[in-house]
Amino acid sequence: MENINYALKIKEILPALNHAGLEIVSGIIDSEIVRKFKHEKILFYTPHAKQKKFIDSAARTKAFIGGNRSGKTTAGAIDVILDCIGEHPLQKKGIRKKPPVYWRVVCVDFVYGIEKIIIPKIKDWIPKKYLIDGRWDKSWLERSKTLTLTNGSKIEFMSANQEREKFQGTSRDGLWVDEEIGRDIFKECQMRLIDSGGRSVLTLTPINGMSWVYDEIYLKSAEDTQIEVVCASIYDNPHIDPAEIELIAGALSDEEKKIRFYGEFVARQGLVYKEYTDRAPLVIEPVPLDPQWTRYVGIDPHLRTPTAALFCAVNNEGDIFVYDELFMDGLICDIAGVINLKLKDARSYIAVIDPASKQPNPVSGTSIKDEFARFGIVAKDAKKDVAVGINRVSRYLRLDPVYKKPKLFIFNTCVKLRSEFMHYVWDTESAQCADKQSPRKKDDHLLDCLRYIIMEEPAYFAPARKTQLRKSVPNRCGY
């Protein structure tokens, strides 16, 4: 076929056209744009920044966790459609398989999930030329809830209410989960991706609070390069009028705003550290640590369960960075060796340890604290007032009203500490806690370490200056 430069042809023709001719050409162009938009709307799709980051991600498992109306479901639908028609950015880079591909879409239920949200979204964005005879009903098979495209790609739609056995079967190239489903069904679906090296896509608002998605997707994304999480709020969607958002905001509690507007994971009942949010500015990407910053390590040793240790650095502005954590079984000599290794670049450090560790062994007369000292970790006794410690940690987590930042920053790689924060609740059941509020003693070892450090009121200590001795020069010199 002859290559025609249409832009050049138009330039040649336009000067010869009168006003009526220009009107005709303009009308033709307008009608073509309308036709394209109607039949190939996806060509006009312009993602907002968070949607683009999500679609461009090459991670095997990626999640768009956002507030309501943040554009998460649209991003999921576009991601799947582009993959099915061979126009996905990753396919163009040679990273993803070309069509035909086979996708599975899973929602919470058929009526409100598949039929009222997902199918209308797919219908709206999929180019008509990929439907058989340009018609949805020709491509759709009701019995199996499967859409077949002209290029051989397929999308099957399933509900989390179906029996688990229904999710077994042959391999798939992709899995899209819209909103939270049970962990067992998600894992069953992921098994179908092994043969093809397929990828999992999740789009959700975390209305279920501290579910498996938080522990196994959100937290793990900080240390697993094959998992990427994109977080978005309703304010990231440029198509939502801020005035409309504010009208809704008045009817929501603070907790509901965190979930519905910002897509944050929230422990709905009795969270001890209400000031903590598992996002910036409290949780940050790791930053370089100056060796001159003052280091602290809190240690919570145990014989039958793993020993916990937390590492902090304080800069010359008094900001505290929680940069590493340790949760380790083993002998004290081995644990002390790892702690020493993590502190090898520090100019100096201050160690604090659970005071129960100084109780001597009735046989040997040696304490756990003594053993740590024998292997190079000389620690002082931590202050054990739990109520005061919680109050102080809360104060460090609170945002400064002027600078809008806390005094305490946690690297996102401290995954266990972050998890403990989100699961640390008041004990309302045990008999000993009936008369006073106490936290539930479960999975709190790193939080204990943090409390030990904060009770020391950590501060930056400038390195001592080396003074240079000056030689005295006699007033007179001679023989």
Buried (B, 14 or more C-beta within 10 A) or exposed (E): EEEEEEEEEEEEEEEEEEEEEEEEEEEEEEEEEEEEEEBBBBEEBEBBEBBBBBBBBBBBBBBBBBBBBBBBBBBBBBBBBBBBBBBBBBBEEEEBBEBBBBBBBBBBBBEEBBBEBBBEBBBEBBBBEBBBEEEBEEBBEEEEBBBBBBBEBBBBBBBBBEEEEEBEEEEBBBBBBBBBBBEEBBEBBBEBBEEBEBBBBBBBBBBBBBBBBBBBBBBBBBEBEEBBBBBBBBBBBEEBEEEEBEEBEEEEEEBBBBBBBBBBBBBEEBBBBEBBBBBEEBBBEEEEBEEBBBBBBBBBBBEEEBBBBBBBBBBEEEBBBBBBBBBEEEEBEEBBBBBEEBBEEBEEBBBBBBBBBEEEEEEEEEBBBBBBBEBEBEBEBBBBEBEEBBEBBBEBBEBEEEEEEBBBBBBBBBBBBBBBBBBBBBBEEEEEBEEEEBBBEEEBBBBBBBBBBBBBEBEBBEEEEEEEEEEEEEEEEEE
